[in-house]
Every structure is written in C-alpha cells, then in structure tokens.
C-alpha cells in the first residue's frame, strides 16, 4: 500500500483571542477553514483562549491568548490552568514541563520531570496525525492535572491506554477496553446512574462486556466508541450534546421551535414541527446518568470522537464527520450558528472529497485532520 500523503488540518468555531482557525476573521469561523501550516501539523490541543500545535518536525507553536514557540517537542496539552509540554530527552526519556499559559515557554517552567515510556513502540505510525496522548503520561502510570498537584499517579492495575479530562471529571480507557470514571458527577457525566462524585476511578459497570476503543470527555458529558463502531454517550444534555431532545433548543423561539432540525438518512437537513406525532410534547432529557447507545444516520460506524464544552464530534469508519450540540460560534461546522440535538454530517468534507482522519475539540471550537480520498 502506498504511504498516505499528509493532509491539512482545518479549524472552525470560536477564535475571539486570535487563535489560529484558518482564514477566519473576527471572533468565529462557521465552516471548516484550512490552517496555514496545516500539512505540517501532527498534533493539536485546544483550550478556550489558545491552541497548541505540534509539527511533524517537533516544533510547538501557541496561538491565541498564549504565544510562543519551542523545538524538540513530542506532544502538548493546553488548558486554561496550564500548558503541559512533552519534550524529547536523551534515549527513550522525555522531559515533561508544565507552564502557566501567560508565561508559557519563557523562563523556567512551574514544574518539570523526566518520564520514561512504559514500553517501546509507542510512537505514532509514520504520517498519522493524532490529537495527542497527553494528559496521560508516556509511562501510563500518571497523568497531568490542570490543578496542583500537577502530577497525579494512577494505580498500576488500571493499565491506562487513554485518559481524558472534562471540566470536573476524568475518563480512563484501560488496555482491556474497559472504561473508568471519577471526579464530579452533578450532571451525570460519570455514567454510574447517580449524580454523586467519585474520588477514585470506578469501573463503568453499564459497559462491562463491551470492548471500547476510545473515550472523550466534554465539559460535563462523556462519549466512548466501541471496537465495533458503536457510540455510547451520557451526562449533561443542556445544548443537545448527547443527541437527545433538549428543552433549551425547543424553547429557542423562531429558530428551533417552529423550524426544528431533523435529518434524512444520509444526514442532510430537513424541517420538522415541534412535538411528537400524536401532538404530545416531545420528551426532554436534561441529564442522562447512564450510557445511552446512539445511532448515526445511515447506520454509520464510528472510529473516533471528541467533545467540546457542550458539543460533540464523531468520525466514521468511512471518513465522514458528524457534529451536534452547542453551535453558537460555528463550532459544528455547518456554516451557521445553530445548535442541534441530533447528529448532522459536515458537508464541507464530502463536497471537497476529503476523508476525515482525526478530530479534536476545544471548548468552543473544533479542529479536523483530513486527507484526499483515494490518496492513501
């Protein structure tokens, strides 16, 4: 098979602090726009006010409220509380540095530590763009927290493969494909059927027996993708980010209540009237404390997922991108600022004959990596 030719990254959504979102002007971009250095970027991590980009050559660049650059970088993780940077060290070692965003990459870091990968072969395949493995450290025995203590050890028996942090909670995927959650649970984001907090990682019993391939943590909601391509989603549904009916959208006056959005089987947009077929009010779901199975249009299988503060994005096995939830800043990529409580395909990539390979959401924006169809 021919080596896949690197493709560009695209951005859309909120850019009120001047963070790179392609050719956008002002505070927001409503449709996918190629990043200026898109083909050279291999990792992206977006916070609310700034974004970190790592190039294939190991150069880190910050864009937005934080600025600066560094070399010999392997990964970066951006949050409003801190910027974590993983830099190449001698041999297999890597140097983890933690900075305050306002002084990032200048002077001495707040904290630094050498880390050693758990095993060989953890580097990305050649040419494969990813959102990055941080905040989970390469040793897979600890993670970076945006609040002190910055270094948080994990129990060795967890055998972590992926770790994602929401505003108040954490999700961990282990080597066997099991999901653990802990932290705040007041919006049902832990998936244990209650609104209680959990101090330690707790196995998500509702998903036992199912092998998961990926997890994603939003502000107050959670998503995981199974090895067979199924999507499970739970937590807060305030803006339709769970793809379940939400009162907020139904009460949005002219835009939604009278011309609510629905999709054909192919994901294209049609209009429906408010309420159920028998005239009864539509059932609204504010909080979903258990994982719910979500079907994409056309029965598409999912392979990747990412969550913003209140929006969700999923990549299918065929390279299509679906988004839903809060859309005030254009972060859904549908050329408008409409919020949606059901998945809708982003037509830009279909029209441009691009196959989406990766997606990573900032709180109010979205970044996508795509390649030309037929070039791999």
C-alpha positions as CSV (number, residue, x, y, z in Angstrom):
1,X,0.0,0.0,0.0
2,X,1.3,3.4,-0.9
3,X,2.2,5.7,2.0
4,X,-0.6,8.1,2.9
5,X,0.2,11.6,1.8
6,X,-0.1,14.1,4.7
7,X,-3.3,16.2,4.6
8,X,-4.2,19.6,6.1
9,X,-5.8,20.4,9.4
10,X,-9.0,22.6,9.4
11,X,-10.5,24.7,12.2
12,X,-13.9,26.3,12.9
13,X,-15.7,27.9,15.8
14,X,-14.6,30.4,18.4
15,X,-11.4,32.4,17.8
16,X,-12.1,35.5,19.9
17,X,-8.5,35.5,21.2
18,X,-6.9,35.4,17.8
19,X,-6.2,31.6,17.9
20,X,-5.5,30.0,14.6
21,X,-8.7,28.9,12.8
22,X,-7.6,29.1,9.2
23,X,-8.6,32.2,7.2
24,X,-11.2,33.3,9.7
25,X,-11.8,36.9,10.7
26,X,-13.3,38.3,13.8
27,X,-14.5,36.1,16.7
28,X,-15.7,33.0,14.9
29,X,-15.5,30.7,11.8
30,X,-18.7,28.9,10.7
31,X,-17.2,26.5,8.2
32,X,-14.0,24.4,8.1
33,X,-11.1,26.5,7.1
34,X,-7.6,25.1,6.3
35,X,-4.9,26.1,8.9
36,X,-2.0,28.0,7.4
37,X,0.5,25.3,8.5
38,X,-2.0,22.5,8.2
39,X,0.0,19.9,6.3
40,X,3.0,20.2,8.7
41,X,0.9,19.8,11.9
42,X,0.6,16.4,13.5
43,X,-0.9,17.2,16.9
44,X,-3.4,19.8,18.1
45,X,-4.6,20.7,21.6
46,X,-7.2,23.5,22.1
47,X,-8.1,25.3,25.2
48,X,-10.7,28.1,25.5
49,X,-8.4,31.0,24.7
50,X,-5.4,29.5,23.0
51,X,-4.3,26.5,20.9
52,X,-1.1,24.4,20.9
53,X,0.1,23.0,17.6
54,X,3.0,20.4,17.3
55,X,4.5,20.0,13.8
56,X,6.0,16.8,12.3
57,X,9.4,18.3,12.9
58,X,8.8,18.7,16.6
59,X,8.1,22.4,16.7
60,X,5.5,23.6,19.2
61,X,3.6,26.8,18.4
62,X,1.0,28.6,20.5
63,X,-1.8,30.7,19.1
64,X,-4.3,33.0,20.9
65,X,-4.0,34.5,24.4
66,X,-0.8,32.5,24.9
67,X,2.0,32.8,22.3
68,X,5.5,31.4,21.8
69,X,7.3,28.5,20.2
70,X,9.7,25.7,21.2
71,X,11.6,22.9,19.5
72,X,12.2,19.2,20.2
73,X,8.5,18.7,21.3
74,X,6.7,15.4,21.1
75,X,3.3,16.5,22.5
76,X,1.5,19.3,24.2
77,X,-1.7,19.7,26.2
78,X,-3.4,23.0,26.5
79,X,-5.8,24.1,29.3
80,X,-6.7,27.4,30.9
81,X,-4.8,26.4,34.1
82,X,-1.6,25.2,32.5
83,X,0.3,24.1,29.4
84,X,1.9,20.7,29.6
85,X,4.7,20.0,27.1
86,X,6.5,16.7,26.5
87,X,9.9,17.3,25.0
88,X,12.4,14.8,23.6
89,X,15.1,13.8,26.1
90,X,18.2,11.5,25.9
91,X,17.5,8.0,24.8
92,X,13.9,6.9,25.5
93,X,13.4,9.5,28.1
94,X,11.1,12.5,27.7
95,X,11.0,15.7,29.7
96,X,7.6,16.9,30.9
97,X,7.4,20.6,31.5
98,X,4.4,22.5,33.0
99,X,3.9,26.2,32.4
100,X,1.4,28.8,33.3
101,X,-0.2,29.8,29.9
102,X,0.5,33.5,30.4
103,X,4.3,32.8,30.7
104,X,4.4,29.6,28.6
105,X,7.8,28.7,27.1
106,X,9.6,31.7,28.7
107,X,11.9,31.4,31.6
108,X,11.6,28.4,33.9
109,X,8.6,26.1,33.9
110,X,6.4,25.8,37.0
111,X,7.4,22.2,37.3
112,X,9.4,19.6,35.3
113,X,10.0,15.9,35.5
114,X,11.7,13.2,33.4
115,X,9.4,10.4,32.3
116,X,10.1,7.1,30.6
117,X,7.7,5.3,28.3
118,X,6.2,2.1,29.6
119,X,7.3,0.1,26.5
120,X,8.8,0.5,23.1
121,X,6.7,1.2,20.0
122,X,4.5,3.9,21.4
123,X,5.4,6.5,18.7
124,X,2.8,7.3,16.1
125,X,2.8,5.5,12.7
126,X,4.6,7.5,10.1
127,X,2.3,10.2,8.7
128,X,-0.6,9.5,11.1
129,X,-1.9,12.7,12.7
130,X,-3.4,12.5,16.2
131,X,-4.7,14.8,18.8
132,X,-2.0,13.6,21.3
133,X,-1.7,11.3,24.3
134,X,-1.4,13.9,27.0
135,X,-2.7,14.4,29.7
136,X,-1.8,10.7,30.1
137,X,2.0,10.4,30.5
138,X,4.0,8.0,28.4
139,X,4.7,5.9,31.5
140,X,0.9,5.2,31.6
141,X,1.2,5.3,35.4
142,X,0.3,9.0,35.9
143,X,-1.4,12.0,34.3
144,X,-1.2,15.8,34.2
145,X,-3.8,17.7,36.1
146,X,-4.6,21.4,35.4
147,X,-4.7,22.0,39.1
148,X,-2.0,21.2,41.7
149,X,-0.7,18.7,42.3
150,X,0.1,18.6,38.5
151,X,1.4,15.1,38.6
152,X,-1.3,12.6,39.5
153,X,-0.3,8.9,39.9
154,X,-2.6,6.1,38.7
155,X,-2.9,2.7,40.3
156,X,-0.7,0.3,38.2
157,X,-3.6,-2.3,37.9
158,X,-5.6,0.3,35.8
159,X,-3.2,-0.3,32.8
160,X,-4.3,3.0,31.3
161,X,-4.4,3.3,27.5
162,X,-6.1,6.7,27.2
163,X,-7.2,9.4,29.6
164,X,-9.4,12.4,29.0
165,X,-10.3,15.3,31.3
166,X,-13.6,17.2,31.4
167,X,-14.3,20.3,33.4
168,X,-14.9,18.3,36.6
169,X,-14.4,14.7,35.7
170,X,-11.9,12.2,34.2
171,X,-12.4,9.2,31.9
172,X,-9.8,6.4,31.6
173,X,-9.7,3.6,29.0
174,X,-7.7,0.6,30.0
175,X,-5.8,-2.0,27.9
176,X,-8.7,-4.4,28.0
177,X,-11.1,-1.8,26.6
178,X,-12.9,-1.1,30.0
179,X,-13.9,2.5,31.0
180,X,-13.4,4.1,34.4
181,X,-14.6,7.5,35.5
182,X,-14.1,9.7,38.6
183,X,-14.5,13.3,39.7
184,X,-17.6,15.5,39.8
185,X,-20.9,13.8,38.8
186,X,-23.5,16.5,39.3
187,X,-24.5,16.4,35.6
188,X,-24.4,12.6,35.3
189,X,-21.1,12.7,33.5
190,X,-19.6,9.7,35.3
191,X,-22.2,7.3,33.9
192,X,-22.8,5.4,37.2
193,X,-26.6,6.2,37.3
194,X,-26.3,8.9,40.0
195,X,-25.2,12.5,40.4
196,X,-22.7,11.6,43.1
197,X,-19.0,12.4,42.8
198,X,-16.3,9.6,42.8
199,X,-13.0,10.2,44.5
200,X,-11.2,7.2,42.8
201,X,-11.5,5.6,39.3
202,X,-14.7,3.5,39.2
203,X,-15.4,0.9,36.6
204,X,-18.4,1.8,34.4
205,X,-20.5,-1.3,35.0
206,X,-23.1,-0.4,32.4
207,X,-20.4,-1.0,29.7
208,X,-19.0,-4.2,31.1
209,X,-18.7,-6.9,28.5
210,X,-18.3,-4.3,25.7
211,X,-14.8,-3.5,24.4
212,X,-14.2,0.2,24.0
213,X,-11.7,1.7,21.6
214,X,-11.8,5.4,22.5
215,X,-13.2,7.8,25.2
216,X,-13.8,11.5,25.1
217,X,-14.7,13.9,27.9
218,X,-16.7,17.1,27.3
219,X,-17.2,19.9,29.8
220,X,-19.9,17.9,31.6
221,X,-20.7,15.0,29.2
222,X,-18.9,11.8,28.1
223,X,-18.6,9.7,25.0
224,X,-17.0,6.4,24.2
225,X,-16.6,4.4,20.9
226,X,-16.6,0.6,20.9
227,X,-14.3,-1.6,18.8
228,X,-17.4,-2.4,16.7
229,X,-18.1,1.2,16.0
230,X,-21.0,1.9,18.4
231,X,-21.3,5.2,20.3
232,X,-22.3,5.4,23.9
233,X,-23.0,8.9,25.4
234,X,-24.0,10.2,28.8
235,X,-24.0,13.3,31.1
236,X,-25.4,16.8,30.6
237,X,-27.7,17.5,27.6
238,X,-28.2,21.2,28.1
239,X,-27.4,22.1,24.4
240,X,-28.3,18.7,22.8
241,X,-24.7,17.5,23.1
242,X,-26.0,14.0,23.8
243,X,-28.1,14.0,20.6
244,X,-31.2,13.7,22.8
245,X,-34.2,16.1,22.8
246,X,-33.5,19.1,25.0
247,X,-35.8,21.8,26.2
248,X,-33.4,24.6,25.6
249,X,-33.4,24.1,21.8
250,X,-37.2,23.6,21.7
251,X,-37.6,27.0,23.5
252,X,-35.3,28.8,21.1
253,X,-38.2,30.7,19.5
254,X,-38.2,31.2,15.8
255,X,-35.2,29.2,15.1
256,X,-35.9,25.8,16.5
257,X,-39.5,25.5,17.9
258,X,-41.1,26.4,14.6
259,X,-38.4,25.0,12.2
260,X,-36.7,22.3,14.3
261,X,-33.9,20.5,12.6
262,X,-34.2,16.9,11.5
263,X,-32.1,14.7,9.2
264,X,-32.7,12.4,6.3
265,X,-31.0,9.0,6.3
266,X,-28.0,10.5,4.5
267,X,-27.6,13.2,7.2
268,X,-29.0,16.0,5.0
269,X,-31.2,18.6,6.7
270,X,-35.0,18.8,6.7
271,X,-37.5,20.5,8.9
272,X,-40.0,19.1,11.3
273,X,-42.7,20.5,13.5
274,X,-42.3,20.7,17.3
275,X,-43.8,17.9,19.4
276,X,-44.5,14.2,19.0
277,X,-46.6,12.7,16.2
278,X,-49.6,12.3,18.4
279,X,-49.5,16.0,19.4
280,X,-48.0,15.4,22.8
281,X,-44.9,17.5,23.8
282,X,-41.6,15.9,22.9
283,X,-39.8,14.2,25.8
284,X,-36.9,16.3,27.0
285,X,-33.8,14.9,28.6
286,X,-31.6,17.3,30.7
287,X,-29.3,14.7,32.3
288,X,-28.5,11.1,31.2
289,X,-26.7,9.4,34.0
290,X,-26.3,6.1,32.3
291,X,-24.5,5.4,28.9
292,X,-27.0,5.6,26.1
293,X,-26.5,3.9,22.7
294,X,-26.5,6.5,19.9
295,X,-27.1,5.6,16.2
296,X,-25.6,7.7,13.5
297,X,-27.6,8.4,10.2
298,X,-27.2,5.5,7.7
299,X,-26.1,3.2,10.5
300,X,-22.5,4.5,10.1
301,X,-19.8,3.1,12.4
302,X,-17.8,5.5,14.5
303,X,-14.0,5.2,14.9
304,X,-13.1,8.5,16.7
305,X,-14.8,11.0,19.0
306,X,-14.1,14.3,20.7
307,X,-16.1,16.7,22.9
308,X,-16.1,20.4,23.4
309,X,-17.6,22.1,26.4
310,X,-21.2,21.4,25.0
311,X,-20.7,19.9,21.6
312,X,-19.7,16.5,20.2
313,X,-17.9,15.4,17.1
314,X,-17.5,11.9,15.7
315,X,-15.5,10.5,12.8
316,X,-17.0,7.5,10.9
317,X,-15.2,4.5,9.5
318,X,-15.7,5.9,6.0
319,X,-14.1,9.2,6.9
320,X,-17.2,11.4,7.4
321,X,-17.6,13.9,10.3
322,X,-20.8,14.3,12.3
323,X,-21.3,17.1,14.9
324,X,-24.1,18.2,17.2
325,X,-24.7,20.2,20.4
326,X,-24.0,23.8,21.0
327,X,-23.2,25.8,17.9
328,X,-23.2,29.4,18.9
329,X,-19.7,30.1,17.5
330,X,-19.9,27.9,14.4
331,X,-18.1,25.0,16.1
332,X,-20.4,22.4,14.5
333,X,-19.1,23.4,11.0
334,X,-22.4,23.7,9.3
335,X,-21.9,27.3,8.0
336,X,-24.3,28.7,10.7
337,X,-24.6,29.1,14.5
338,X,-27.5,26.7,15.0
339,X,-27.4,24.2,17.9
340,X,-28.5,20.7,17.2
341,X,-29.8,17.8,19.3
342,X,-29.1,15.2,16.7
343,X,-26.0,14.2,14.6
344,X,-25.6,16.1,11.3
345,X,-22.9,15.4,8.7
346,X,-20.4,18.2,8.0
347,X,-20.9,18.5,4.2
348,X,-17.8,20.5,3.6
349,X,-15.6,17.4,3.7
350,X,-17.9,15.5,1.5
351,X,-18.1,18.3,-1.1
352,X,-14.3,18.6,-1.1
353,X,-13.8,14.8,-1.5
354,X,-11.8,14.7,1.8
355,X,-11.7,11.8,4.2
356,X,-11.6,12.8,7.8
357,X,-9.0,11.0,9.9
358,X,-9.0,12.8,13.3
359,X,-10.9,15.4,15.2
360,X,-10.1,17.3,18.4
361,X,-12.5,19.8,20.0
362,X,-11.6,22.8,22.1
363,X,-14.3,24.0,24.5
364,X,-15.8,26.3,21.8
365,X,-14.1,25.2,18.6
366,X,-13.2,22.2,16.5
367,X,-10.1,21.0,14.6
368,X,-10.1,18.3,12.0
369,X,-7.4,16.4,10.1
370,X,-8.4,15.2,6.6
371,X,-6.7,13.7,3.5
372,X,-7.8,13.5,-0.1
373,X,-9.9,10.4,-0.9
374,X,-8.0,7.8,-3.0
375,X,-4.6,9.2,-2.0
376,X,-3.8,6.5,0.7
